[in-house]
């Protein structure tokens, strides 16, 4: 289904004034016809009967013209069908008059997602926080509730528990900025483009997250090129978000939607393993710190021995060197300040 944009003249005000004038004329014709029919000419007056009949018919059915009035604000569109046939889409803001028998379609008019510009404060048990506004349902026949917003909107899907590539359960949530670009595809190609988008966001999130570990891990290929890399959900959030956006865009193209941006809004280990993973991170941090301290201490000991030997300050045998190295390493690697015992006597 290809979108067909209608470039109609903005004649809504002219038709509104014309309809009001015709209504005023119909009222006058009805009153005049009734008076003529009861005048001295008698009820057989054909002119009075004709005026009364025309005015009464217009008063009964003239309101239909008002159903063709459409007001569009910026970044709004109306998809019009006539007896089941798609005739086009109005996109430019203005005051229009269209065929009053045309129907405006928007299957997602009553669908409420947890997103900007579409939240009515109702909380539900559904994963996508879907709810139906009863007032909108009662007025579903009006075009005002069938307009399609062309603005950029933000969809915040609920947190999901997903296993990463190492099997660790994590909780993650994303925010997706999207907009409708093809109204015909959005209305006719899918049943409800808002629900369709939400489902595709969940599916794409699962497909991408399972390719990455939470933290950098060895021998993990996240790009699919057969080589291990340092990609992770925590350290490569920009790359992950870009892949999620591309994955969603490929799925919603047929629905006439454009994914402007996708961002990770929440990322953490699942509660059942969060404590264990915290201990693991702490242990890894302690090991890295100790390794750095030992490397620095060994360098300082090596420098001390080298300087003592170069300056010929003292000549130490292997046993004394070993004792000196041991003492220096204890002092430099200890968690607490060392309290050495000073030997004020001879060296031996």
matplotlib code that plots the C-alpha trace (Angstrom):
import matplotlib.pyplot as plt

x = [0.0, 1.5, 0.7, -1.2, -1.1, -4.1, -3.4, -6.8, -7.7, -8.4, -12.0, -13.3, -14.3, -16.1, -18.1, -18.9, -20.3, -22.2, -23.7, -24.8, -26.3, -28.2, -29.5, -30.7, -32.3, -34.0, -35.4, -36.8, -38.2, -39.9, -41.5, -42.5, -43.9, -45.9, -47.4, -48.3, -49.9, -52.1, -52.9, -56.0, -54.8, -55.4, -53.4, -53.4, -50.7, -48.0, -45.3, -45.9, -45.9, -42.7, -40.9, -42.0, -40.9, -37.5, -36.8, -37.8, -35.7, -32.7, -33.2, -33.3, -30.3, -28.3, -26.2, -24.4, -22.3, -20.8, -19.4, -17.0, -15.2, -11.7, -9.2, -5.5, -2.8, 0.9, 2.4, -1.0, -2.6, -5.9, -6.2, -9.5, -11.4, -14.7, -16.8, -13.8, -11.5, -8.4, -8.6, -5.7, -4.1, -4.3, -1.0, -0.8, -2.3, -5.4, -9.2, -10.6, -13.9, -14.0, -16.7, -18.8, -19.2, -15.4, -14.2, -11.0, -9.1, -6.6, -6.6, -4.3, -6.5, -7.6, -4.3, -2.3, 1.3, 3.8, 5.1, 5.3, 2.0, 0.1, -0.2, -3.5, -2.3, -4.0, -1.8, -2.4, -1.0, 0.0, 3.6, 3.2, 0.9, -1.9, -5.2, -8.3, -9.8, -13.6, -14.3, -12.3, -14.1, -17.5, -16.3, -14.5, -16.6, -15.3, -12.3, -10.8, -10.0, -8.8, -5.9, -2.5, 0.3, 3.5, 5.5, 8.5, 7.4, 9.3, 8.3, 9.5, 9.1, 9.0, 12.2, 12.9, 14.8, 17.1, 20.1, 23.3, 25.7, 27.2, 23.8, 23.7, 20.2, 20.1, 17.4, 17.4, 15.0, 15.2, 13.7, 12.8, 12.2, 10.0, 7.5, 5.1, 6.4, 4.0, 0.4, -1.0, 1.4, 0.8, -3.0, -3.4, -0.3, -0.5, -3.5, -2.2, 1.1, 1.6, 1.3, 3.3, 6.1, 6.1, 6.4, 9.2, 11.1, 10.9, 11.9, 14.9, 16.1, 16.2, 18.0, 20.8, 21.3, 21.9, 24.9, 26.8, 28.1, 27.3, 31.0, 34.0, 34.8, 37.5, 36.8, 33.5, 32.6, 29.9, 30.3, 30.0, 33.3, 34.8, 37.2, 37.0, 36.5, 35.9, 32.2, 29.9, 26.5, 28.1, 31.1, 29.6, 26.2, 26.4, 27.1, 24.4, 21.9, 22.7, 22.3, 19.0, 17.8, 18.8, 17.1, 13.8, 14.0, 14.2, 11.1, 8.9, 9.7, 6.7, 4.5, 5.6, 7.5, 11.0, 13.1, 15.0, 17.0, 17.2, 18.8, 19.4, 17.7, 18.3, 20.9, 21.6, 22.1, 18.9, 18.3, 19.0, 22.6, 23.3, 25.0, 27.2, 28.2, 29.0, 31.4, 32.9, 33.5, 35.0, 37.3, 38.4, 39.0, 41.1, 43.2, 43.8, 44.8, 47.2, 48.7, 49.5, 50.9, 53.2, 54.4, 55.3, 56.9, 59.1, 60.2, 61.1, 63.1, 64.9, 65.7, 66.9, 69.3, 70.6, 71.3, 73.0, 75.2, 76.0, 76.9, 78.9, 77.3, 77.1, 78.2, 75.5, 75.7, 72.9, 71.4, 71.3, 69.8, 67.1, 66.3, 66.3, 64.0, 61.7, 61.6, 61.0, 58.2, 56.5, 56.7, 55.5, 52.7, 51.3, 47.8, 49.0, 51.9, 55.0, 56.8, 60.3, 62.9, 66.0, 69.3, 71.8, 74.6, 76.8, 75.4, 76.3]
y = [0.0, 3.3, 6.6, 9.1, 12.7, 14.8, 18.5, 19.9, 23.5, 24.7, 25.5, 24.5, 28.0, 28.7, 25.5, 26.2, 29.7, 28.3, 25.6, 28.1, 30.3, 27.4, 26.4, 30.0, 29.9, 26.6, 27.9, 30.9, 28.8, 26.4, 29.3, 31.1, 27.9, 27.1, 30.6, 30.6, 27.2, 28.6, 31.9, 33.0, 31.2, 27.9, 24.9, 24.1, 26.8, 24.9, 27.5, 27.3, 23.5, 23.4, 25.9, 24.1, 20.7, 21.9, 23.8, 20.8, 18.3, 20.6, 21.0, 17.2, 16.3, 19.5, 18.6, 16.0, 18.8, 19.6, 16.0, 16.9, 19.6, 18.6, 20.7, 19.6, 21.0, 20.8, 17.3, 15.6, 13.5, 12.0, 8.8, 8.9, 6.0, 6.2, 3.1, 0.9, 2.4, 4.4, 7.8, 9.6, 11.3, 14.9, 16.0, 19.8, 21.8, 23.8, 23.8, 21.4, 20.2, 16.7, 14.3, 13.8, 10.1, 9.6, 7.7, 8.5, 5.4, 5.0, 1.5, 2.7, 5.6, 4.0, 2.2, 3.7, 2.8, 3.9, 6.7, 10.4, 12.1, 8.9, 8.2, 8.6, 7.7, 4.2, 1.4, -2.1, -5.5, -5.8, -5.9, -3.0, -1.1, -1.1, 0.5, 1.8, 5.2, 4.7, 8.3, 8.0, 4.8, 6.5, 9.2, 6.8, 7.8, 11.4, 12.4, 14.3, 11.0, 9.4, 11.7, 10.2, 12.1, 12.6, 13.9, 12.1, 10.1, 8.2, 4.7, 3.4, -0.3, -2.1, -3.7, -7.2, -10.0, -11.5, -13.8, -12.4, -14.5, -16.1, -17.1, -14.5, -13.0, -9.2, -6.6, -4.1, -1.3, 0.9, 4.1, 4.3, 7.5, 6.9, 8.6, 7.7, 8.4, 6.5, 6.7, 4.2, 1.5, 2.3, 1.9, -0.8, -3.0, -3.9, -4.3, -1.8, -0.1, 0.9, -2.6, -3.8, -1.4, -2.4, -6.1, -5.5, -3.5, -6.4, -8.9, -6.8, -6.2, -9.9, -10.7, -8.2, -8.5, -12.3, -11.5, -9.5, -10.2, -7.8, -7.1, -7.7, -11.4, -13.4, -15.5, -13.8, -12.7, -10.0, -8.8, -12.2, -12.0, -15.0, -13.0, -12.4, -8.7, -6.5, -5.7, -5.7, -4.3, -2.0, -0.8, -0.7, 0.8, 3.1, 0.2, -2.0, 0.8, 1.4, -2.4, -2.4, 0.6, -1.1, -4.3, -2.5, -0.4, -3.5, -5.0, -1.8, -0.7, -2.4, -0.5, 2.9, 3.8, 5.3, 4.6, 7.9, 6.7, 3.9, 4.3, 1.9, 3.5, 0.7, -2.0, -4.2, -7.8, -9.6, -9.5, -13.2, -12.9, -9.3, -10.0, -12.7, -10.6, -7.7, -9.9, -11.1, -7.5, -6.6, -9.6, -8.7, -5.1, -6.2, -8.6, -5.8, -3.4, -6.0, -6.8, -3.1, -2.7, -5.8, -4.6, -1.2, -2.7, -5.0, -2.1, -0.1, -2.9, -3.5, 0.2, 0.3, -2.6, -1.2, 2.2, 0.7, -1.4, 1.6, 4.0, 1.3, 2.3, -1.2, -4.6, -7.1, -10.9, -12.9, -13.7, -10.0, -9.1, -11.6, -10.3, -6.7, -7.7, -9.4, -6.5, -3.9, -6.0, -6.3, -2.6, -1.6, -4.3, -4.1, -2.7, -0.9, 1.3, -0.7, -0.3, -1.5, -2.4, -0.2, -1.9, 0.6, -1.9, -3.6, -4.9, -8.5]
z = [0.0, -1.1, 0.6, -1.6, -0.2, -1.0, -1.9, -1.3, -1.1, 2.5, 1.9, 5.3, 6.4, 3.2, 3.4, 7.1, 6.3, 3.3, 5.4, 8.0, 5.4, 3.8, 7.3, 7.8, 4.4, 5.2, 8.4, 6.6, 3.8, 6.3, 8.2, 5.0, 3.5, 6.6, 6.7, 3.0, 3.4, 6.1, 4.3, 2.6, -0.5, 1.4, 1.9, -1.8, -2.5, -4.4, -3.6, 0.1, 0.1, -2.0, 0.3, 3.4, 2.0, 0.8, 4.0, 6.2, 4.1, 4.5, 8.2, 8.6, 6.4, 6.0, 9.0, 6.9, 5.4, 8.7, 9.0, 6.1, 8.1, 9.1, 11.1, 11.1, 13.4, 12.5, 12.4, 12.1, 9.3, 8.5, 6.4, 4.4, 2.9, 0.9, 1.2, 1.9, -0.7, 0.3, -1.4, 0.2, 3.2, 4.4, 5.9, 5.7, 8.5, 7.8, 7.8, 5.1, 3.8, 2.4, 1.3, 4.4, 3.6, 3.9, 7.0, 8.8, 9.9, 12.7, 14.3, 17.1, 18.2, 21.5, 22.1, 25.0, 25.3, 28.0, 25.9, 25.6, 24.5, 25.0, 28.7, 30.4, 33.9, 33.8, 35.1, 33.9, 34.3, 30.7, 29.8, 27.4, 29.7, 27.2, 28.2, 26.5, 27.1, 27.3, 26.3, 23.1, 22.4, 22.7, 20.2, 17.9, 15.0, 14.9, 12.8, 15.8, 17.5, 14.2, 13.5, 13.2, 14.9, 12.8, 15.8, 17.2, 20.2, 22.8, 23.7, 27.1, 27.3, 30.6, 32.0, 30.7, 32.2, 29.5, 29.6, 28.2, 26.0, 29.2, 30.5, 33.3, 33.8, 33.5, 33.6, 30.8, 29.5, 26.4, 25.2, 21.5, 19.6, 16.6, 14.2, 11.5, 8.0, 5.8, 7.1, 4.5, 5.6, 9.3, 8.9, 6.3, 6.5, 10.2, 12.6, 15.2, 14.5, 18.2, 19.5, 16.6, 17.4, 21.1, 20.2, 17.8, 20.3, 22.8, 20.1, 18.9, 22.4, 23.1, 19.9, 20.5, 24.2, 24.0, 21.8, 24.4, 27.9, 30.7, 31.3, 29.1, 28.9, 27.1, 24.0, 23.2, 19.7, 19.7, 16.1, 14.3, 12.5, 14.3, 16.4, 20.1, 21.0, 24.1, 23.4, 26.4, 27.4, 30.0, 28.1, 24.5, 25.2, 22.1, 19.8, 21.4, 21.1, 17.5, 16.7, 18.5, 16.5, 13.2, 14.3, 15.1, 11.9, 9.8, 11.4, 11.3, 7.8, 6.5, 9.0, 7.8, 10.9, 11.3, 14.4, 15.1, 18.0, 20.7, 24.1, 27.0, 30.0, 32.6, 32.9, 35.9, 36.9, 38.0, 41.7, 42.2, 41.1, 41.8, 45.1, 43.7, 40.7, 43.1, 45.0, 41.8, 40.7, 44.0, 43.9, 40.4, 41.5, 44.5, 42.3, 39.7, 42.5, 44.1, 40.8, 40.2, 43.7, 43.3, 39.9, 41.4, 44.4, 42.4, 40.2, 43.3, 44.8, 41.6, 41.4, 45.0, 44.5, 41.3, 42.8, 45.8, 43.5, 41.2, 44.0, 45.8, 49.1, 50.5, 49.3, 50.0, 49.6, 48.2, 51.6, 52.6, 49.2, 49.7, 53.2, 51.9, 49.0, 51.5, 53.9, 51.1, 49.6, 53.0, 53.5, 50.0, 49.6, 53.1, 53.7, 56.8, 57.6, 58.4, 61.7, 61.1, 63.7, 63.3, 63.7, 65.1, 65.4, 62.9, 59.6, 60.6]

ax = plt.figure().add_subplot(projection="3d")
ax.plot(x, y, z, "-o")
ax.set_aspect("equal")
plt.show()
